[in-house]
Amino acid sequence: MPVHFDGVGPFPFLIDTGSETTVFSTQLAADLGLVALGSLSLAGGIGRADAQRIGATRFNIGKHAISSARAVLLEAEHLGAAGVLGIDSLRDYRVVFDFESDNITITRSRSRPKSALSARSDGRSFEITVRARRVDDRMVLTSADLDGVPVQVIIDTGSNVSIANPALRRRLSRARAIGKASILDVTGAEGLREVVLADSFRMGPLVMGESAFIISDSPAFESLGLSDQPAVLLGMNHLRAFRRISVDFARREVSFDLKG
């Protein structure tokens, strides 16, 4: 996603619906002359780290002028981009990930629905819409289960893989371990974690077949108060199974178009 700062750019940014905080690379901050004001503790996919923070920043995505009350600074080598747009920058917007055309669009959230389903920018409706609850601005789907175990699902477009917490692993009596996988998160934390294969995964009316999840006690679960409840950070490996998805932060809706 191309981002401009006072006409300077574009700089490539990722969109992370699982992060409450926008992130700039230290290199970008230096190029823009942004000065750190202090530090804060940042939760990554598997680790937590102290990161420098900067104050309020304005930037543009296309025609949209966006303000971030604060941003944290991390190394570009761990981000894979010049920065990451978190929910703090997107809470008034709707983001559509079109995997078929490899395109992302951002529009203002609608103030009221046009129909029972979310509408695409071309006026047609998404096939399925699931209502979410908001926890620290993150979108959490509660009408979901994994092998029949009720589970809280956080849509996490910033992760390439889906992560399940140990509380869920203890309930998955039918899931089988299929190996281990190495994970590297935006803080630079790296670890080897168990991978399990579940027979079925359901979100609302959506039912998937066999699904693999990495088991990790991610700090993100703790920050959301979900350490002791079965929960999943649903990453791109699952989300790319759809033709497109829409995440509307203001309306607390996640919509899906199926492939085929």
FIKOLZA-1660 file (N, C-alpha, C; in steps of 0.1 Angstrom, whole numbers, plus 5000, padded with zeros to 4 digits):
% residues 260
   i   px   py   pz ch aa at
   1 5008 4988 5000  A  M  N
   1 5000 5000 5000  A  M CA
   1 5009 5013 5000  A  M  C
   2 5008 5021 4989  A  P  N
   2 5017 5033 4989  A  P CA
   2 5012 5044 4998  A  P  C
   3 5022 5049 5006  A  V  N
   3 5019 5060 5016  A  V CA
   3 5028 5072 5013  A  V  C
   4 5022 5084 5013  A  H  N
   4 5029 5097 5011  A  H CA
   4 5029 5105 5024  A  H  C
   5 5040 5112 5026  A  F  N
   5 5042 5121 5038  A  F CA
   5 5045 5135 5032  A  F  C
   6 5035 5144 5033  A  D  N
   6 5036 5158 5027  A  D CA
   6 5042 5157 5013  A  D  C
   7 5036 5149 5005  A  G  N
   7 5040 5148 4991  A  G CA
   7 5052 5140 4988  A  G  C
   8 5059 5135 4999  A  V  N
   8 5071 5127 4997  A  V CA
   8 5067 5112 4997  A  V  C
   9 5072 5105 4988  A  G  N
   9 5069 5091 4987  A  G CA
   9 5067 5087 4972  A  G  C
  10 5061 5076 4970  A  P  N
  10 5054 5067 4979  A  P CA
  10 5064 5058 4987  A  P  C
  11 5059 5054 4999  A  F  N
  11 5066 5044 5007  A  F CA
  11 5057 5032 5008  A  F  C
  12 5063 5020 5006  A  P  N
  12 5054 5008 5007  A  P CA
  12 5051 5004 5022  A  P  C
  13 5038 5003 5025  A  F  N
  13 5033 4999 5038  A  F CA
  13 5025 4987 5037  A  F  C
  14 5026 4979 5047  A  L  N
  14 5017 4967 5049  A  L CA
  14 5005 4971 5057  A  L  C
  15 4994 4963 5057  A  I  N
  15 4982 4966 5066  A  I CA
  15 4981 4954 5075  A  I  C
  16 4981 4957 5088  A  D  N
  16 4980 4947 5098  A  D CA
  16 4968 4949 5107  A  D  C
  17 4957 4941 5104  A  T  N
  17 4945 4942 5112  A  T CA
  17 4946 4936 5126  A  T  C
  18 4957 4930 5129  A  G  N
  18 4960 4924 5142  A  G CA
  18 4968 4933 5151  A  G  C
  19 4972 4944 5146  A  S  N
  19 4980 4953 5154  A  S CA
  19 4973 4966 5157  A  S  C
  20 4973 4970 5170  A  E  N
  20 4966 4982 5174  A  E CA
  20 4974 4995 5171  A  E  C
  21 4987 4993 5168  A  T  N
  21 4996 5004 5166  A  T CA
  21 5003 5004 5153  A  T  C
  22 5003 5016 5147  A  T  N
  22 5010 5018 5134  A  T CA
  22 5025 5018 5136  A  T  C
  23 5033 5012 5127  A  V  N
  23 5047 5010 5128  A  V CA
  23 5054 5017 5117  A  V  C
  24 5065 5024 5120  A  F  N
  24 5074 5029 5109  A  F CA
  24 5087 5022 5111  A  F  C
  25 5094 5021 5100  A  S  N
  25 5108 5016 5101  A  S CA
  25 5117 5027 5106  A  S  C
  26 5127 5023 5113  A  T  N
  26 5137 5033 5118  A  T CA
  26 5143 5041 5106  A  T  C
  27 5145 5034 5095  A  Q  N
  27 5151 5041 5084  A  Q CA
  27 5141 5051 5078  A  Q  C
  28 5128 5048 5077  A  L  N
  28 5118 5058 5073  A  L CA
  28 5118 5070 5082  A  L  C
  29 5118 5068 5095  A  A  N
  29 5117 5079 5105  A  A CA
  29 5129 5088 5103  A  A  C
  30 5141 5082 5101  A  A  N
  30 5153 5090 5099  A  A CA
  30 5152 5098 5086  A  A  C
  31 5147 5092 5075  A  D  N
  31 5146 5099 5063  A  D CA
  31 5136 5111 5064  A  D  C
  32 5126 5109 5072  A  L  N
  32 5115 5120 5074  A  L CA
  32 5119 5130 5085  A  L  C
  33 5129 5127 5092  A  G  N
  33 5133 5136 5103  A  G CA
  33 5124 5135 5115  A  G  C
  34 5118 5123 5117  A  L  N
  34 5109 5121 5129  A  L CA
  34 5118 5117 5141  A  L  C
  35 5115 5124 5152  A  V  N
  35 5122 5122 5164  A  V CA
  35 5115 5113 5175  A  V  C
  36 5122 5104 5180  A  A  N
  36 5115 5095 5191  A  A CA
  36 5113 5103 5203  A  A  C
  37 5101 5100 5209  A  L  N
  37 5097 5108 5222  A  L CA
  37 5098 5099 5234  A  L  C
  38 5101 5087 5232  A  G  N
  38 5102 5077 5244  A  G CA
  38 5101 5063 5239  A  G  C
  39 5097 5054 5247  A  S  N
  39 5096 5040 5243  A  S CA
  39 5083 5034 5249  A  S  C
  40 5079 5023 5244  A  L  N
  40 5068 5015 5249  A  L CA
  40 5070 5000 5246  A  L  C
  41 5062 4992 5253  A  S  N
  41 5063 4978 5251  A  S CA
  41 5054 4973 5240  A  S  C
  42 5059 4966 5230  A  L  N
  42 5051 4962 5219  A  L CA
  42 5050 4947 5218  A  L  C
  43 5038 4942 5217  A  A  N
  43 5036 4928 5215  A  A CA
  43 5037 4923 5201  A  A  C
  44 5046 4914 5198  A  G  N
  44 5047 4908 5185  A  G CA
  44 5040 4895 5184  A  G  C
  45 5042 4887 5173  A  G  N
  45 5035 4874 5172  A  G CA
  45 5040 4864 5182  A  G  C
  46 5052 4864 5186  A  I  N
  46 5057 4855 5196  A  I CA
  46 5065 4861 5207  A  I  C
  47 5068 4874 5205  A  G  N
  47 5077 4880 5216  A  G CA
  47 5072 4894 5219  A  G  C
  48 5078 4900 5229  A  R  N
  48 5075 4914 5233  A  R CA
  48 5088 4922 5233  A  R  C
  49 5088 4934 5229  A  A  N
  49 5101 4942 5229  A  A CA
  49 5097 4956 5232  A  A  C
  50 5107 4963 5238  A  D  N
  50 5106 4978 5239  A  D CA
  50 5110 4984 5226  A  D  C
  51 5101 4994 5222  A  A  N
  51 5103 5001 5209  A  A CA
  51 5102 5015 5211  A  A  C
  52 5110 5023 5204  A  Q  N
  52 5109 5038 5204  A  Q CA
  52 5096 5042 5198  A  Q  C
  53 5090 5053 5203  A  R  N
  53 5078 5058 5197  A  R CA
  53 5079 5072 5193  A  R  C
  54 5071 5076 5183  A  I  N
  54 5070 5090 5179  A  I CA
  54 5056 5095 5181  A  I  C
  55 5054 5108 5180  A  G  N
  55 5041 5114 5183  A  G CA
  55 5032 5114 5171  A  G  C
  56 5022 5123 5171  A  A  N
  56 5012 5123 5161  A  A CA
  56 5018 5126 5147  A  A  C
  57 5013 5118 5137  A  T  N
  57 5018 5119 5124  A  T CA
  57 5007 5119 5114  A  T  C
  58 5008 5127 5103  A  R  N
  58 4998 5127 5093  A  R CA
  58 5004 5122 5080  A  R  C
  59 4996 5114 5072  A  F  N
  59 5001 5109 5059  A  F CA
  59 4989 5106 5050  A  F  C
  60 4992 5103 5038  A  N  N
  60 4981 5101 5028  A  N CA
  60 4982 5088 5022  A  N  C
  61 4970 5081 5020  A  I  N
  61 4969 5069 5012  A  I CA
  61 4959 5073 5001  A  I  C
  62 4964 5075 4989  A  G  N
  62 4955 5079 4979  A  G CA
  62 4949 5093 4983  A  G  C
  63 4936 5094 4982  A  K  N
  63 4929 5107 4985  A  K CA
  63 4926 5108 5000  A  K  C
  64 4930 5098 5008  A  H  N
  64 4926 5098 5022  A  H CA
  64 4938 5104 5031  A  H  C
  65 4935 5114 5038  A  A  N
  65 4945 5120 5048  A  A CA
  65 4942 5113 5061  A  A  C
  66 4952 5106 5066  A  I  N
  66 4951 5098 5078  A  I CA
  66 4960 5103 5089  A  I  C
  67 4955 5103 5101  A  S  N
  67 4963 5107 5113  A  S CA
  67 4965 5095 5122  A  S  C
  68 4978 5094 5127  A  S  N
  68 4981 5084 5137  A  S CA
  68 4986 5091 5150  A  S  C
  69 4979 5088 5161  A  A  N
  69 4982 5095 5173  A  A CA
  69 4997 5092 5178  A  A  C
  70 5001 5080 5174  A  R  N
  70 5015 5077 5177  A  R CA
  70 5019 5065 5168  A  R  C
  71 5032 5063 5167  A  A  N
  71 5037 5052 5159  A  A CA
  71 5049 5047 5166  A  A  C
  72 5052 5034 5165  A  V  N
  72 5064 5028 5170  A  V CA
  72 5074 5026 5159  A  V  C
  73 5087 5025 5163  A  L  N
  73 5098 5023 5153  A  L CA
  73 5104 5010 5155  A  L  C
  74 5105 5002 5143  A  L  N
  74 5111 4989 5143  A  L CA
  74 5120 4988 5131  A  L  C
  75 5129 4978 5130  A  E  N
  75 5138 4977 5119  A  E CA
  75 5131 4972 5107  A  E  C
  76 5134 4978 5095  A  A  N
  76 5127 4974 5083  A  A CA
  76 5129 4959 5079  A  A  C
  77 5141 4954 5083  A  E  N
  77 5143 4940 5079  A  E CA
  77 5133 4930 5086  A  E  C
  78 5127 4934 5097  A  H  N
  78 5117 4926 5103  A  H CA
  78 5103 4929 5099  A  H  C
  79 5101 4941 5093  A  L  N
  79 5088 4945 5088  A  L CA
  79 5085 4940 5074  A  L  C
  80 5096 4940 5065  A  G  N
  80 5094 4937 5051  A  G CA
  80 5088 4948 5043  A  G  C
  81 5088 4960 5049  A  A  N
  81 5082 4972 5042  A  A CA
  81 5087 4984 5050  A  A  C
  82 5084 4996 5045  A  A  N
  82 5088 5009 5051  A  A CA
  82 5080 5011 5064  A  A  C
  83 5068 5004 5065  A  G  N
  83 5060 5006 5077  A  G CA
  83 5048 4997 5076  A  G  C
  84 5040 4997 5087  A  V  N
  84 5028 4989 5088  A  V CA
  84 5017 4997 5094  A  V  C
  85 5006 4997 5087  A  L  N
  85 4994 5005 5091  A  L CA
  85 4986 4996 5101  A  L  C
  86 4985 5001 5113  A  G  N
  86 4977 4994 5124  A  G CA
  86 4963 4999 5125  A  G  C
  87 4956 4994 5134  A  I  N
  87 4941 4997 5135  A  I CA
  87 4940 5012 5140  A  I  C
  88 4950 5017 5147  A  D  N
  88 4948 5031 5151  A  D CA
  88 4947 5041 5139  A  D  C
  89 4953 5037 5128  A  S  N
  89 4952 5045 5116  A  S CA
  89 4939 5042 5107  A  S  C
  90 4933 5031 5110  A  L  N
  90 4922 5026 5101  A  L CA
  90 4909 5024 5107  A  L  C
  91 4907 5029 5120  A  R  N
  91 4894 5027 5127  A  R CA
  91 4882 5033 5120  A  R  C
  92 4884 5043 5112  A  D  N
  92 4873 5049 5105  A  D CA
  92 4871 5044 5090  A  D  C
  93 4879 5033 5087  A  Y  N
  93 4879 5029 5073  A  Y CA
  93 4875 5015 5071  A  Y  C
  94 4873 5012 5058  A  R  N
  94 4870 4998 5054  A  R CA
  94 4881 4994 5044  A  R  C
  95 4887 4982 5047  A  V  N
  95 4898 4978 5038  A  V CA
  95 4894 4965 5031  A  V  C
  96 4895 4965 5018  A  V  N
  96 4892 4953 5010  A  V CA
  96 4905 4947 5004  A  V  C
  97 4907 4934 5007  A  F  N
  97 4918 4927 5002  A  F CA
  97 4913 4918 4991  A  F  C
  98 4917 4921 4979  A  D  N
  98 4913 4914 4967  A  D CA
  98 4924 4905 4963  A  D  C
  99 4924 4892 4967  A  F  N
  99 4935 4883 4964  A  F CA
  99 4935 4879 4950  A  F  C
 100 4924 4879 4943  A  E  N
 100 4923 4875 4929  A  E CA
 100 4931 4885 4920  A  E  C
 101 4929 4897 4923  A  S  N
 101 4936 4908 4915  A  S CA
 101 4949 4913 4922  A  S  C
 102 4952 4908 4934  A  D  N
 102 4963 4912 4942  A  D CA
 102 4963 4927 4944  A  D  C
 103 4951 4932 4950  A  N  N
 103 4949 4946 4951  A  N CA
 103 4943 4949 4965  A  N  C
 104 4946 4960 4971  A  I  N
 104 4940 4964 4984  A  I CA
 104 4934 4978 4982  A  I  C
 105 4922 4980 4986  A  T  N
 105 4916 4994 4985  A  T CA
 105 4911 4998 4999  A  T  C
 106 4912 5011 5002  A  I  N
 106 4908 5016 5014  A  I CA
 106 4897 5027 5012  A  I  C
 107 4886 5026 5018  A  T  N
 107 4875 5036 5017  A  T CA
 107 4870 5039 5031  A  T  C
 108 4863 5051 5031  A  R  N
 108 4857 5055 5044  A  R CA
 108 4846 5045 5047  A  R  C
 109 4844 5041 5060  A  S  N
 109 4834 5032 5064  A  S CA
 109 4820 5039 5062  A  S  C
 110 4810 5031 5057  A  R  N
 110 4797 5036 5055  A  R CA
 110 4791 5039 5069  A  R  C
 111 4783 5050 5069  A  S  N
 111 4776 5053 5082  A  S CA
 111 4764 5044 5085  A  S  C
 112 4758 5039 5074  A  R  N
 112 4747 5030 5076  A  R CA
 112 4747 5020 5065  A  R  C
 113 4742 5008 5067  A  P  N
 113 4742 4997 5057  A  P CA
 113 4733 5000 5045  A  P  C
 114 4738 4995 5034  A  K  N
 114 4729 4996 5022  A  K CA
 114 4721 4983 5020  A  K  C
 115 4725 4973 5027  A  S  N
 115 4718 4960 5026  A  S CA
 115 4722 4952 5038  A  S  C
 116 4716 4940 5039  A  A  N
 116 4720 4931 5050  A  A CA
 116 4734 4926 5049  A  A  C
 117 4740 4927 5037  A  L  N
 117 4754 4923 5035  A  L CA
 117 4762 4935 5032  A  L  C
 118 4775 4934 5034  A  S  N
 118 4784 4945 5031  A  S CA
 118 4785 4947 5016  A  S  C
 119 4786 4959 5011  A  A  N
 119 4787 4961 4996  A  A CA
 119 4801 4964 4992  A  A  C
 120 4805 4958 4980  A  R  N
 120 4818 4961 4974  A  R CA
 120 4817 4975 4968  A  R  C
 121 4829 4980 4965  A  S  N
 121 4830 4993 4959  A  S CA
 121 4823 4993 4945  A  S  C
 122 4821 4981 4939  A  D  N
 122 4814 4981 4926  A  D CA
 122 4799 4980 4928  A  D  C
 123 4794 4980 4940  A  G  N
 123 4780 4980 4943  A  G CA
 123 4774 4966 4945  A  G  C
 124 4782 4956 4942  A  R  N
 124 4777 4942 4945  A  R CA
 124 4780 4938 4959  A  R  C
 125 4772 4928 4964  A  S  N
 125 4774 4925 4978  A  S CA
 125 4784 4913 4980  A  S  C
 126 4790 4913 4991  A  F  N
 126 4798 4902 4995  A  F CA
 126 4789 4890 4998  A  F  C
 127 4794 4878 4996  A  E  N
 127 4786 4866 4998  A  E CA
 127 4782 4864 5013  A  E  C
 128 4792 4866 5022  A  I  N
 128 4790 4863 5036  A  I CA
 128 4796 4874 5044  A  I  C
 129 4788 4879 5054  A  T  N
 129 4793 4889 5064  A  T CA
 129 4791 4884 5078  A  T  C
 130 4802 4885 5085  A  V  N
 130 4802 4881 5099  A  V CA
 130 4804 4893 5108  A  V  C
 131 4795 4894 5118  A  R  N
 131 4796 4905 5127  A  R CA
 131 4807 4902 5138  A  R  C
 132 4815 4912 5141  A  A  N
 132 4826 4910 5151  A  A CA
 132 4824 4919 5163  A  A  C
 133 4831 4915 5174  A  R  N
 133 4831 4924 5185  A  R CA
 133 4845 4931 5186  A  R  C
 134 4846 4942 5192  A  R  N
 134 4858 4950 5192  A  R CA
 134 4865 4948 5206  A  R  C
 135 4877 4944 5205  A  V  N
 135 4886 4942 5217  A  V CA
 135 4899 4950 5215  A  V  C
 136 4901 4961 5222  A  D  N
 136 4912 4970 5220  A  D CA
 136 4913 4973 5205  A  D  C
 137 4902 4976 5199  A  D  N
 137 4901 4980 5185  A  D CA
 137 4903 4968 5175  A  D  C
 138 4907 4957 5180  A  R  N
 138 4908 4945 5171  A  R CA
 138 4895 4939 5168  A  R  C
 139 4894 4933 5156  A  M  N
 139 4882 4926 5152  A  M CA
 139 4882 4912 5157  A  M  C
 140 4873 4908 5166  A  V  N
 140 4873 4894 5171  A  V CA
 140 4860 4888 5167  A  V  C
 141 4861 4876 5160  A  L  N
 141 4849 4869 5156  A  L CA
 141 4846 4858 5167  A  L  C
 142 4834 4858 5172  A  T  N
 142 4831 4848 5183  A  T CA
 142 4823 4836 5178  A  T  C
 143 4817 4837 5167  A  S  N
 143 4809 4826 5161  A  S CA
 143 4818 4817 5153  A  S  C
 144 4827 4810 5160  A  A  N
 144 4837 4801 5153  A  A CA
 144 4840 4789 5161  A  A  C
 145 4844 4779 5155  A  D  N
 145 4849 4767 5162  A  D CA
 145 4860 4759 5154  A  D  C
 146 4868 4753 5161  A  L  N
 146 4879 4744 5155  A  L CA
 146 4877 4730 5161  A  L  C
 147 4874 4721 5152  A  D  N
 147 4871 4707 5156  A  D CA
 147 4860 4707 5167  A  D  C
 148 4850 4716 5166  A  G  N
 148 4839 4716 5175  A  G CA
 148 4842 4724 5188  A  G  C
 149 4854 4729 5189  A  V  N
 149 4858 4737 5201  A  V CA
 149 4855 4752 5198  A  V  C
 150 4846 4759 5206  A  P  N
 150 4844 4773 5204  A  P CA
 150 4857 4781 5205  A  P  C
 151 4859 4790 5196  A  V  N
 151 4872 4797 5195  A  V CA
 151 4869 4812 5192  A  V  C
 152 4877 4821 5198  A  Q  N
 152 4877 4835 5194  A  Q CA
 152 4888 4837 5183  A  Q  C
 153 4883 4843 5172  A  V  N
 153 4892 4845 5160  A  V CA
 153 4895 4860 5158  A  V  C
 154 4908 4863 5158  A  I  N
 154 4913 4876 5155  A  I CA
 154 4918 4877 5141  A  I  C
 155 4912 4885 5132  A  I  N
 155 4917 4886 5118  A  I CA
 155 4930 4894 5118  A  I  C
 156 4941 4887 5113  A  D  N
 156 4954 4892 5115  A  D CA
 156 4961 4892 5101  A  D  C
 157 4959 4903 5093  A  T  N
 157 4965 4903 5080  A  T CA
 157 4980 4906 5080  A  T  C
 158 4985 4909 5092  A  G  N
 158 5000 4912 5093  A  G CA
 158 5008 4899 5094  A  G  C
 159 5002 4888 5096  A  S  N
 159 5009 4875 5098  A  S CA
 159 5007 4866 5086  A  S  C
 160 5018 4859 5081  A  N  N
 160 5016 4850 5070  A  N CA
 160 5011 4837 5075  A  N  C
 161 5011 4834 5088  A  V  N
 161 5006 4821 5093  A  V CA
 161 4995 4824 5104  A  V  C
 162 4987 4813 5106  A  S  N
 162 4977 4814 5117  A  S CA
 162 4983 4808 5130  A  S  C
 163 4980 4814 5141  A  I  N
 163 4986 4810 5154  A  I CA
 163 4974 4807 5163  A  I  C
 164 4975 4796 5170  A  A  N
 164 4965 4792 5180  A  A CA
 164 4972 4792 5193  A  A  C
 165 4965 4795 5204  A  N  N
 165 4971 4796 5217  A  N CA
 165 4971 4782 5224  A  N  C
 166 4979 4781 5234  A  P  N
 166 4979 4768 5242  A  P CA
 166 4966 4764 5248  A  P  C
 167 4958 4774 5252  A  A  N
 167 4945 4771 5257  A  A CA
 167 4936 4763 5247  A  A  C
 168 4937 4767 5234  A  L  N
 168 4930 4759 5224  A  L CA
 168 4937 4746 5222  A  L  C
 169 4950 4745 5222  A  R  N
 169 4957 4732 5219  A  R CA
 169 4952 4722 5230  A  R  C
 170 4950 4726 5242  A  R  N
 170 4946 4716 5252  A  R CA
 170 4932 4711 5250  A  R  C
 171 4924 4718 5242  A  R  N
 171 4911 4713 5240  A  R CA
 171 4910 4705 5227  A  R  C
 172 4920 4706 5219  A  L  N
 172 4919 4699 5206  A  L CA
 172 4924 4685 5207  A  L  C
 173 4915 4676 5212  A  S  N
 173 4919 4662 5214  A  S CA
 173 4921 4655 5201  A  S  C
 174 4914 4659 5190  A  R  N
 174 4915 4652 5177  A  R CA
 174 4926 4657 5168  A  R  C
 175 4931 4669 5171  A  A  N
 175 4941 4675 5162  A  A CA
 175 4954 4668 5164  A  A  C
 176 4962 4666 5153  A  R  N
 176 4974 4659 5154  A  R CA
 176 4986 4668 5151  A  R  C
 177 4997 4666 5158  A  A  N
 177 5009 4673 5155  A  A CA
 177 5015 4668 5142  A  A  C
 178 5020 4677 5134  A  I  N
 178 5025 4674 5121  A  I CA
 178 5039 4679 5119  A  I  C
 179 5045 4685 5130  A  G  N
 179 5059 4690 5129  A  G CA
 179 5061 4703 5136  A  G  C
 180 5071 4710 5133  A  K  N
 180 5074 4723 5139  A  K CA
 180 5077 4733 5128  A  K  C
 181 5075 4745 5132  A  A  N
 181 5078 4756 5122  A  A CA
 181 5085 4768 5129  A  A  C
 182 5093 4774 5122  A  S  N
 182 5101 4786 5127  A  S CA
 182 5092 4799 5124  A  S  C
 183 5091 4807 5134  A  I  N
 183 5084 4820 5133  A  I CA
 183 5093 4831 5136  A  I  C
 184 5092 4842 5128  A  L  N
 184 5099 4854 5130  A  L CA
 184 5089 4866 5130  A  L  C
 185 5088 4873 5141  A  D  N
 185 5078 4884 5141  A  D CA
 185 5085 4898 5139  A  D  C
 186 5077 4908 5140  A  V  N
 186 5081 4922 5136  A  V CA
 186 5091 4927 5147  A  V  C
 187 5091 4922 5159  A  T  N
 187 5100 4926 5169  A  T CA
 187 5114 4920 5167  A  T  C
 188 5115 4910 5158  A  G  N
 188 5128 4903 5156  A  G CA
 188 5128 4890 5164  A  G  C
 189 5118 4888 5173  A  A  N
 189 5118 4875 5180  A  A CA
 189 5116 4863 5171  A  A  C
 190 5123 4852 5174  A  E  N
 190 5122 4841 5165  A  E CA
 190 5121 4828 5174  A  E  C
 191 5113 4818 5170  A  G  N
 191 5112 4806 5178  A  G CA
 191 5107 4795 5169  A  G  C
 192 5109 4783 5175  A  L  N
 192 5104 4770 5168  A  L CA
 192 5091 4766 5176  A  L  C
 193 5080 4764 5169  A  R  N
 193 5068 4761 5175  A  R CA
 193 5061 4749 5168  A  R  C
 194 5053 4742 5176  A  E  N
 194 5045 4730 5172  A  E CA
 194 5035 4734 5161  A  E  C
 195 5033 4726 5151  A  V  N
 195 5022 4728 5141  A  V CA
 195 5012 4716 5143  A  V  C
 196 4999 4720 5144  A  V  N
 196 4989 4709 5145  A  V CA
 196 4979 4710 5133  A  V  C
 197 4973 4699 5130  A  L  N
 197 4963 4699 5119  A  L CA
 197 4950 4695 5125  A  L  C
 198 4940 4704 5123  A  A  N
 198 4926 4701 5127  A  A CA
 198 4918 4697 5116  A  A  C
 199 4907 4689 5118  A  D  N
 199 4899 4684 5108  A  D CA
 199 4890 4694 5102  A  D  C
 200 4885 4703 5110  A  S  N
 200 4875 4713 5104  A  S CA
 200 4877 4726 5112  A  S  C
 201 4873 4737 5104  A  F  N
 201 4874 4751 5110  A  F CA
 201 4862 4758 5105  A  F  C
 202 4854 4764 5114  A  R  N
 202 4842 4771 5110  A  R CA
 202 4842 4785 5115  A  R  C
 203 4838 4795 5107  A  M  N
 203 4836 4809 5111  A  M CA
 203 4822 4813 5106  A  M  C
 204 4812 4814 5115  A  G  N
 204 4799 4817 5111  A  G CA
 204 4794 4806 5101  A  G  C
 205 4789 4810 5089  A  P  N
 205 4784 4800 5080  A  P CA
 205 4796 4794 5071  A  P  C
 206 4808 4799 5073  A  L  N
 206 4819 4794 5065  A  L CA
 206 4825 4782 5072  A  L  C
 207 4827 4771 5064  A  V  N
 207 4833 4759 5069  A  V CA
 207 4844 4755 5060  A  V  C
 208 4856 4753 5066  A  M  N
 208 4868 4749 5059  A  M CA
 208 4871 4735 5063  A  M  C
 209 4879 4728 5055  A  G  N
 209 4883 4714 5058  A  G CA
 209 4895 4714 5067  A  G  C
 210 4905 4706 5064  A  E  N
 210 4917 4705 5073  A  E CA
 210 4924 4718 5073  A  E  C
 211 4928 4722 5085  A  S  N
 211 4934 4735 5087  A  S CA
 211 4946 4733 5097  A  S  C
 212 4958 4739 5093  A  A  N
 212 4970 4738 5101  A  A CA
 212 4972 4751 5109  A  A  C
 213 4976 4750 5121  A  F  N
 213 4978 4761 5130  A  F CA
 213 4991 4759 5137  A  F  C
 214 4998 4770 5139  A  I  N
 214 5010 4770 5148  A  I CA
 214 5006 4773 5162  A  I  C
 215 5011 4766 5171  A  I  N
 215 5008 4768 5185  A  I CA
 215 5018 4777 5192  A  I  C
 216 5014 4788 5197  A  S  N
 216 5023 4797 5204  A  S CA
 216 5016 4806 5214  A  S  C
 217 5022 4808 5225  A  D  N
 217 5016 4817 5236  A  D CA
 217 5020 4831 5232  A  D  C
 218 5014 4836 5222  A  S  N
 218 5017 4850 5217  A  S CA
 218 5013 4860 5227  A  S  C
 219 5021 4870 5229  A  P  N
 219 5018 4881 5238  A  P CA
 219 5005 4888 5234  A  P  C
 220 5001 4887 5221  A  A  N
 220 4989 4893 5216  A  A CA
 220 4977 4887 5223  A  A  C
 221 4977 4874 5226  A  F  N
 221 4966 4868 5233  A  F CA
 221 4964 4874 5247  A  F  C
 222 4976 4876 5254  A  E  N
 222 4975 4882 5267  A  E CA
 222 4970 4896 5267  A  E  C
 223 4975 4904 5257  A  S  N
 223 4970 4918 5257  A  S CA
 223 4955 4919 5254  A  S  C
 224 4949 4909 5248  A  L  N
 224 4935 4909 5245  A  L CA
 224 4927 4902 5256  A  L  C
 225 4934 4897 5266  A  G  N
 225 4927 4890 5277  A  G CA
 225 4922 4876 5273  A  G  C
 226 4929 4870 5263  A  L  N
 226 4925 4857 5258  A  L CA
 226 4935 4846 5260  A  L  C
 227 4944 4847 5270  A  S  N
 227 4954 4837 5273  A  S CA
 227 4947 4824 5277  A  S  C
 228 4936 4825 5285  A  D  N
 228 4930 4813 5291  A  D CA
 228 4918 4809 5283  A  D  C
 229 4915 4815 5271  A  Q  N
 229 4903 4811 5263  A  Q CA
 229 4909 4806 5249  A  Q  C
 230 4903 4796 5244  A  P  N
 230 4907 4791 5230  A  P CA
 230 4906 4803 5220  A  P  C
 231 4917 4806 5214  A  A  N
 231 4918 4817 5205  A  A CA
 231 4928 4815 5193  A  A  C
 232 4925 4822 5182  A  V  N
 232 4933 4820 5170  A  V CA
 232 4936 4834 5164  A  V  C
 233 4949 4837 5161  A  L  N
 233 4952 4848 5152  A  L CA
 233 4952 4843 5138  A  L  C
 234 4942 4847 5130  A  L  N
 234 4940 4841 5117  A  L CA
 234 4948 4849 5106  A  L  C
 235 4958 4842 5101  A  G  N
 235 4968 4849 5092  A  G CA
 235 4965 4847 5078  A  G  C
 236 4974 4851 5069  A  M  N
 236 4971 4852 5055  A  M CA
 236 4970 4838 5049  A  M  C
 237 4976 4828 5055  A  N  N
 237 4975 4814 5049  A  N CA
 237 4961 4809 5049  A  N  C
 238 4953 4814 5058  A  H  N
 238 4938 4810 5057  A  H CA
 238 4931 4821 5049  A  H  C
 239 4934 4834 5051  A  L  N
 239 4926 4844 5045  A  L CA
 239 4927 4844 5029  A  L  C
 240 4939 4839 5024  A  R  N
 240 4941 4838 5010  A  R CA
 240 4932 4827 5004  A  R  C
 241 4926 4819 5012  A  A  N
 241 4917 4808 5007  A  A CA
 241 4904 4815 5001  A  A  C
 242 4902 4828 5004  A  F  N
 242 4890 4835 4998  A  F CA
 242 4894 4843 4986  A  F  C
 243 4884 4846 4978  A  R  N
 243 4887 4855 4967  A  R CA
 243 4890 4869 4971  A  R  C
 244 4882 4874 4981  A  R  N
 244 4885 4887 4987  A  R CA
 244 4878 4888 5000  A  R  C
 245 4883 4896 5009  A  I  N
 245 4877 4899 5022  A  I CA
 245 4877 4914 5024  A  I  C
 246 4867 4918 5032  A  S  N
 246 4865 4932 5036  A  S CA
 246 4865 4933 5051  A  S  C
 247 4873 4942 5056  A  V  N
 247 4873 4945 5071  A  V CA
 247 4869 4959 5073  A  V  C
 248 4857 4961 5079  A  D  N
 248 4852 4974 5082  A  D CA
 248 4853 4976 5097  A  D  C
 249 4862 4984 5101  A  F  N
 249 4865 4986 5115  A  F CA
 249 4854 4994 5122  A  F  C
 250 4849 5004 5116  A  A  N
 250 4839 5012 5122  A  A CA
 250 4826 5005 5124  A  A  C
 251 4822 4996 5114  A  R  N
 251 4810 4989 5115  A  R CA
 251 4811 4975 5122  A  R  C
 252 4824 4971 5125  A  R  N
 252 4827 4958 5131  A  R CA
 252 4821 4947 5122  A  R  C
 253 4825 4947 5110  A  E  N
 253 4820 4937 5100  A  E CA
 253 4832 4931 5093  A  E  C
 254 4832 4918 5091  A  V  N
 254 4842 4911 5082  A  V CA
 254 4834 4904 5072  A  V  C
 255 4837 4906 5059  A  S  N
 255 4829 4900 5048  A  S CA
 255 4839 4892 5039  A  S  C
 256 4833 4882 5033  A  F  N
 256 4841 4872 5026  A  F CA
 256 4834 4869 5012  A  F  C
 257 4842 4868 5002  A  D  N
 257 4838 4863 4989  A  D CA
 257 4846 4849 4987  A  D  C
 258 4838 4839 4984  A  L  N
 258 4844 4826 4982  A  L CA
 258 4850 4825 4968  A  L  C
 259 4860 4816 4966  A  K  N
 259 4866 4813 4953  A  K CA
 259 4857 4804 4946  A  K  C
 260 4857 4804 4932  A  G  N
 260 4850 4795 4924  A  G CA
 260 4836 4800 4921  A  G  C
% end
